[in-house]
Amino acid sequence: MRTLTYTIPSEYDGSKVLYFLKGKVGLSSRLIRSLKLVENGIMLNGEHTRTVDIIHENDKLLINIPEDDMDEGLCEYDGTDFGDLQILYEDEDMIIVNKPAMLAIHPSHNHQGDTLANLIAAYLKSKGKKATFRAVGRLDKGTSGIVVCALNSFAANKLQGHIEKTYFAIPEGIYETNGTIEVPIYRPDPIKTIRTVDERGDYAKTNFEVIKNGELPDGTKASFVKVNIETGRTHQIRVHFAHLGTPLLGDTMYGKGRPDICHQALHCGHAELLQPFTNCKIIVDAPLPQDMNEIICNIHKV
């Protein structure tokens, strides 16, 4: 049983319990329905309450979440060797890992048993645990770095859309100053994953800060940039830089391949979030992969 206790803030004075549970606490409708069936599932000022009851400022609301509801949808993926799993942070509600670039997150027809889901399942099994696997804010295959894996539905709901990430990328070309790319992203073919910039697409905004620029030994101009995105469109960073004529090094979908890197030069290196139950701030950093680091070291001013 996990217990959450809240003091009702002024902005929810006169609201229904339901609105607070959905808005402030971030509980799903399914979990709220299940709490109604639990003895003392929802308590207001020490007494059982209904979701339609009215709350007032400084009231005390207590929620008891049974473990059965925490673990809805247990991970059924087959386990595999988790020796390469680099864990950056772990508690009973989530595991944060540094994903290798070429590791897929979920099994598919191309990947059976060799995914992050399988590694997490094997790791949890080794500790005598089972839990839900939900990657909150996925990374493309070919993109390395931080992936937050929620281990229950409550954590997944609380974390969705509330993880601040910083990416590092190496686009072709010389960027002298920081900038913003603000153009819509469109999926022209619903069967294919490739995206493009098109006015029919969804709004997308990418901010970048130049860290280094210059020339590689083969004559390729390149820049090393720090990137923050204000929207989370599929392939957003890759599409935006390709739109400017500076695709990421190694990105064979939007640019061209290179012998010194077998994937797009994109890495999620920093993340900040709040622990779903305690609201304590968690900050994690993931080092750049070796191939990106070597390219950066080889960029020299011309």
C-alpha positions in Angstrom: 0.0 0.0 0.0 1.3 3.4 -1.0 -0.1 6.4 0.9 -0.2 10.0 -0.4 -1.2 12.9 1.8 -2.1 16.4 0.5 -3.1 19.7 2.0 -5.7 21.3 -0.2 -4.4 24.6 -1.7 -6.5 27.7 -2.1 -7.1 27.3 -5.8 -9.0 24.1 -5.2 -11.2 25.5 -2.4 -14.8 24.6 -3.2 -13.9 22.0 -5.8 -14.9 18.3 -5.9 -12.4 15.7 -4.7 -12.5 14.3 -8.3 -11.1 17.5 -9.8 -8.2 17.6 -7.3 -7.3 13.9 -7.9 -7.2 14.4 -11.6 -5.8 17.9 -11.8 -3.3 18.2 -8.9 -2.5 14.6 -8.1 -2.6 13.4 -11.7 -4.5 10.1 -11.1 -6.0 8.3 -14.1 -9.7 7.7 -14.3 -9.1 4.0 -13.9 -7.1 4.4 -10.7 -9.7 6.7 -9.2 -12.5 4.2 -10.0 -10.5 1.5 -8.3 -9.9 3.6 -5.2 -13.6 3.9 -4.7 -13.7 0.1 -4.1 -10.8 0.2 -1.6 -11.6 0.6 2.1 -10.2 4.0 3.1 -9.0 4.4 -0.4 -9.8 8.2 -0.3 -9.9 9.9 3.1 -10.8 13.6 3.8 -9.9 14.9 7.2 -9.6 11.4 8.6 -13.0 10.2 7.2 -14.0 8.2 4.1 -15.0 10.6 1.3 -16.6 10.4 -2.1 -15.1 11.9 -5.3 -18.2 14.2 -5.6 -17.6 15.6 -2.1 -16.4 19.2 -1.8 -13.0 20.1 -0.5 -11.8 23.3 1.1 -8.5 25.1 1.6 -6.2 23.4 4.2 -8.3 20.2 4.2 -6.3 17.0 4.5 -6.8 14.5 1.7 -5.2 11.0 2.0 -5.0 8.4 -0.7 -4.2 4.7 -0.2 -3.1 3.0 -3.4 -3.0 -0.8 -3.2 0.0 -2.5 -4.7 -2.3 -4.4 -7.1 -3.3 -1.1 -8.7 0.3 0.1 -8.8 1.4 -2.9 -10.8 -1.5 -3.1 -13.3 -0.2 -4.5 -16.6 2.9 -6.4 -15.4 5.7 -6.5 -17.9 5.5 -9.8 -19.8 8.6 -9.3 -21.9 11.1 -12.1 -21.9 14.2 -11.3 -19.9 17.7 -11.2 -21.4 21.3 -10.4 -20.3 21.2 -7.0 -18.7 24.9 -6.6 -18.4 24.9 -3.5 -20.7 22.1 -1.8 -18.8 23.5 1.5 -17.4 21.2 2.7 -14.6 21.5 6.3 -13.7 18.8 6.4 -11.0 16.4 3.8 -9.5 13.6 3.7 -7.0 10.4 1.6 -6.6 8.5 3.8 -9.1 11.0 4.3 -11.9 14.3 3.3 -13.4 16.3 5.9 -15.4 18.9 4.5 -17.8 21.4 5.7 -20.4 20.2 3.9 -23.6 22.8 2.9 -26.2 22.1 4.4 -29.5 21.3 1.2 -31.4 19.1 -0.3 -28.7 15.4 -0.3 -29.5 13.0 0.4 -26.6 10.1 -2.0 -27.4 10.0 -5.4 -29.1 8.9 -5.3 -32.8 9.1 -7.6 -35.8 12.7 -6.4 -36.2 13.7 -6.7 -32.6 12.7 -9.7 -30.4 14.5 -10.0 -27.1 17.1 -7.3 -27.7 15.3 -4.2 -26.5 15.3 -2.0 -23.4 12.1 -3.5 -22.3 13.8 -7.0 -22.2 16.8 -5.6 -20.3 14.6 -4.0 -17.7 12.5 -7.2 -17.4 15.6 -9.3 -16.8 17.1 -6.8 -14.3 13.8 -6.7 -12.3 13.6 -10.5 -12.4 17.1 -10.8 -11.0 15.9 -8.8 -8.0 12.7 -10.9 -7.6 10.4 -8.1 -8.9 7.9 -7.6 -11.6 6.6 -4.2 -12.7 5.0 -2.4 -15.5 7.3 -1.1 -18.2 6.4 2.3 -19.6 9.0 4.5 -21.3 8.1 8.1 -20.6 9.3 10.2 -23.5 10.9 7.7 -25.9 14.1 8.1 -27.9 14.4 7.1 -31.5 16.5 4.1 -32.3 19.8 5.6 -33.2 19.5 8.3 -30.5 21.4 7.6 -27.3 20.9 8.9 -23.7 18.4 9.2 -20.9 15.2 7.2 -20.9 12.8 7.4 -17.9 11.0 4.1 -17.4 8.0 4.3 -15.1 7.3 1.1 -13.2 3.6 1.7 -12.4 0.6 3.6 -13.9 0.7 6.3 -11.3 4.3 7.2 -12.0 3.7 7.2 -15.7 0.8 9.5 -15.4 2.6 11.9 -13.2 5.8 12.0 -15.3 4.2 12.3 -18.7 5.0 15.8 -20.1 6.9 16.8 -17.0 10.4 15.7 -17.8 12.8 18.5 -18.8 15.5 17.1 -21.2 18.6 18.6 -22.7 20.0 17.0 -25.9 23.4 17.3 -27.5 23.7 17.1 -31.3 26.3 17.4 -34.1 24.8 18.9 -37.2 26.7 19.5 -40.4 27.7 23.1 -41.1 29.0 26.0 -39.0 26.6 27.6 -36.5 28.2 30.8 -35.1 25.3 31.9 -32.8 22.6 30.4 -30.8 19.2 30.1 -32.4 15.6 28.8 -32.6 14.0 26.7 -35.3 10.2 27.1 -35.4 8.6 25.4 -38.3 5.8 22.7 -38.4 6.5 19.0 -38.8 4.3 16.8 -41.0 4.1 13.1 -41.7 3.4 12.8 -45.5 2.9 9.0 -45.5 1.0 7.5 -42.6 2.8 4.1 -43.2 6.3 5.5 -43.1 8.0 7.1 -40.1 9.8 9.8 -42.1 8.8 13.4 -41.3 9.2 16.7 -43.2 8.6 20.4 -42.7 5.3 21.4 -44.1 2.6 24.0 -43.2 0.1 21.1 -42.9 2.1 19.8 -39.9 2.1 20.3 -36.2 3.7 23.3 -34.5 7.3 22.5 -33.4 10.0 24.7 -31.7 13.6 23.8 -31.2 16.2 26.0 -29.3 19.9 25.4 -29.6 23.1 26.8 -28.1 26.4 26.5 -29.9 29.2 24.9 -27.9 31.8 24.3 -30.6 32.2 24.5 -34.4 34.9 23.9 -37.0 36.1 21.3 -39.4 36.6 17.6 -39.2 39.8 15.9 -40.6 37.8 14.8 -43.8 36.9 18.4 -44.5 33.3 18.2 -43.2 32.1 21.4 -41.4 30.3 20.6 -38.2 29.0 22.2 -35.0 28.4 20.8 -31.5 25.2 22.2 -30.0 23.1 21.9 -26.9 19.4 21.5 -27.7 16.1 22.1 -25.8 12.8 21.4 -27.4 9.6 23.2 -26.5 7.5 20.6 -28.3 8.0 16.8 -28.6 7.3 15.9 -32.2 8.7 12.7 -33.7 12.2 13.2 -35.1 11.9 16.9 -34.3 15.5 17.8 -33.8 16.6 15.7 -36.8 14.0 17.2 -39.1 14.6 20.8 -38.0 18.3 20.7 -38.6 17.9 18.9 -41.9 15.4 21.6 -42.9 18.2 24.2 -42.5 20.5 22.1 -44.8 22.5 20.9 -41.8 21.4 17.3 -41.0 22.9 15.6 -38.0 26.0 13.6 -38.8 25.3 9.9 -39.4 21.6 10.4 -39.9 20.8 8.2 -42.9 17.1 9.1 -42.9 17.5 12.9 -43.2 21.2 13.2 -44.3 23.9 10.7 -45.1 26.0 8.1 -43.3 29.6 8.4 -42.1 32.2 5.7 -41.3 32.9 7.2 -37.9 29.3 7.0 -36.5 26.6 4.4 -37.3 23.7 6.5 -36.1 22.5 10.1 -35.9 24.7 12.2 -33.7 22.0 12.9 -31.1 22.2 12.2 -27.4 19.9 13.1 -24.5 22.4 14.0 -21.8 20.5 15.8 -19.0 17.1 15.4 -17.5 15.3 17.0 -14.6 12.0 15.7 -13.1 10.1 15.3 -9.8 9.7 12.0 -8.1 6.1 11.0 -8.6 5.3 10.3 -4.9 7.7 12.6 -3.0 7.9 15.5 -5.5 11.7 15.6 -4.7 13.7 17.0 -7.6 15.8 14.4 -9.5 18.6 15.5 -11.8 20.4 12.9 -14.0 23.2 13.2 -16.5 24.4 10.7 -19.1 27.9 10.9 -20.7 28.2 11.2 -24.4 28.7 8.0 -26.4 32.3 7.3 -27.4 31.7 7.9 -31.2 30.1 11.3 -30.6 32.8 12.3 -28.2 35.6 11.4 -30.6 33.9 13.4 -33.4 33.7 16.4 -31.1 37.3 16.1 -30.2 38.2 16.1 -33.9 36.4 19.4 -34.6 39.0 22.1 -35.1 38.7 25.7 -35.9 39.6 26.7 -39.5 
